[in-house]
Amino acid sequence: MDYMSLRSSFTDTIPWVKMSDISVDLLEERHVRLSIPVKEKHLNHVGIVYAGTQFMLMEISGAALFVCTYGIEQFVPINKGMSIRYLKPAVDDLICDLSINKEEAMTKIKPIEEKGKGDWVLDMSISDTSGNIVSSSTCNYYIIPIPKDLMPKMA
């Protein structure tokens, strides 16, 4: 898989995500790292990173991990539900670094392949540049067959 060509599909497909200045720092097989520079546009009314920014970073990172694990030829992830825990006020740039080992990846995709669709649940967290975990989440992606008209946009 050409991971470099996938970068813009995570940063440019959704207009709000593109405006966020999200950065795809690393895409490789079963490992991704995305980040967001905290600028004034990501701060809320009390000077900490807006909750929606953290949500978006985790959601996009999880979707990127799915694509870097299973490819884009068969399935696409859609957020079905997400619970977030805000652990510490975030004031620095944010990083979401996710990986999955081969065995866990195979276990998670097997029921989806058998049914042709299904749930793919991922626990993740965001840290600041000092390494402090500022939020964590559990995201339930609903995995569906990739629509034919979406294929050119993802490639």
C-alpha positions in Angstrom: 0.0 0.0 0.0 1.2 3.5 -0.8 0.8 5.2 2.5 2.1 8.5 1.3 -0.8 8.8 -1.2 -3.3 8.3 1.6 -2.2 11.3 3.6 -4.5 13.8 1.9 -7.5 11.5 2.2 -7.4 11.9 6.0 -6.6 15.7 6.0 -8.5 17.0 3.0 -11.7 15.0 2.5 -13.8 16.6 5.3 -13.7 20.5 5.1 -13.7 21.0 8.9 -10.9 18.5 9.3 -8.9 20.3 6.6 -9.4 23.7 8.3 -8.1 22.2 11.6 -4.5 21.9 10.3 -4.4 18.2 11.4 -1.0 16.7 10.4 -0.4 13.1 9.4 3.0 12.5 10.9 3.2 8.7 10.3 1.3 6.2 8.3 2.7 2.7 8.1 1.2 -0.8 8.3 -0.8 -1.1 11.6 0.6 2.2 13.0 -0.4 5.8 12.6 0.4 9.1 14.3 -1.6 12.3 13.8 -1.2 15.6 15.5 -2.8 19.0 15.7 -1.0 22.2 16.4 -2.9 24.1 19.1 -3.5 27.6 17.9 -6.1 30.1 18.9 -8.7 28.5 16.7 -8.6 25.3 18.8 -8.9 27.0 22.2 -12.2 27.3 24.0 -13.6 30.2 26.0 -11.3 29.4 29.0 -8.1 28.9 27.0 -7.9 25.1 26.8 -8.2 22.9 23.7 -11.8 22.6 22.6 -13.4 19.2 23.2 -14.4 18.8 19.6 -10.8 19.2 18.5 -9.8 16.2 20.7 -12.8 14.2 19.4 -11.9 14.9 15.8 -8.2 14.0 16.3 -9.1 10.6 17.8 -11.8 9.8 15.3 -9.6 10.5 12.3 -6.7 8.7 13.9 -8.7 5.6 14.5 -10.0 5.6 10.9 -6.5 6.0 9.6 -5.4 3.0 11.7 -8.2 1.0 10.2 -7.2 1.9 6.6 -3.4 1.3 7.4 -4.3 -2.1 8.8 -6.8 -3.4 6.3 -6.5 -1.3 3.2 -9.1 0.5 1.3 -10.2 -2.1 -1.2 -13.0 -3.8 0.8 -14.2 -1.8 3.8 -14.7 1.7 5.1 -15.1 2.8 8.8 -17.9 5.1 9.9 -18.1 6.4 13.5 -21.1 4.6 15.2 -20.4 5.9 18.7 -17.7 7.3 20.8 -17.2 7.9 24.5 -14.5 10.4 25.6 -12.9 11.0 28.9 -11.2 14.4 29.3 -8.4 13.7 31.8 -6.4 16.9 31.9 -6.8 20.4 30.4 -4.9 20.5 27.1 -3.0 23.6 26.3 -0.2 22.2 24.1 -0.1 20.6 20.6 -1.9 17.2 20.6 -0.7 13.8 19.4 -2.6 10.6 18.8 -0.3 7.6 18.2 -2.1 4.3 17.5 -0.9 0.8 16.6 -2.4 -2.6 16.5 -0.5 -5.9 16.4 -1.2 -8.5 13.6 -3.0 -11.0 15.9 -5.4 -8.4 17.3 -6.0 -7.0 13.8 -6.9 -10.4 12.5 -9.2 -11.1 15.5 -11.1 -7.8 15.1 -11.7 -8.1 11.3 -12.7 -11.8 11.2 -16.4 -11.3 12.3 -16.7 -8.3 9.9 -15.4 -10.4 7.0 -17.8 -13.2 7.9 -20.9 -10.9 8.0 -19.7 -8.4 5.4 -20.0 -5.5 7.9 -19.9 -5.0 11.7 -18.4 -3.2 14.7 -14.7 -2.5 15.1 -14.1 -1.0 18.6 -10.9 0.9 19.4 -9.6 2.4 22.6 -7.2 5.3 22.2 -5.8 8.4 23.8 -4.3 11.8 23.1 -1.2 13.2 24.7 0.3 16.6 24.7 3.9 17.4 23.6 5.1 16.7 27.1 3.7 13.2 27.0 0.8 13.8 29.3 -2.4 11.9 28.4 -5.1 14.6 28.2 -8.0 12.5 26.9 -9.0 8.9 26.1 -11.8 7.3 24.2 -13.5 4.2 23.0 -14.8 4.5 19.5 -17.1 2.1 17.8 -16.6 2.2 14.1 -19.2 0.6 12.0 -17.4 -1.1 9.1 -19.3 -1.4 5.8 -18.3 -2.4 2.3 -16.7 0.5 0.5 -19.2 2.3 -1.8 -18.0 2.1 -5.4 -18.3 5.9 -5.8 -16.0 6.5 -2.7 -13.1 4.4 -4.1 -11.6 7.2 -6.2 -11.7 9.7 -3.3 -9.8 7.3 -0.9 -7.1 6.3 -3.4 
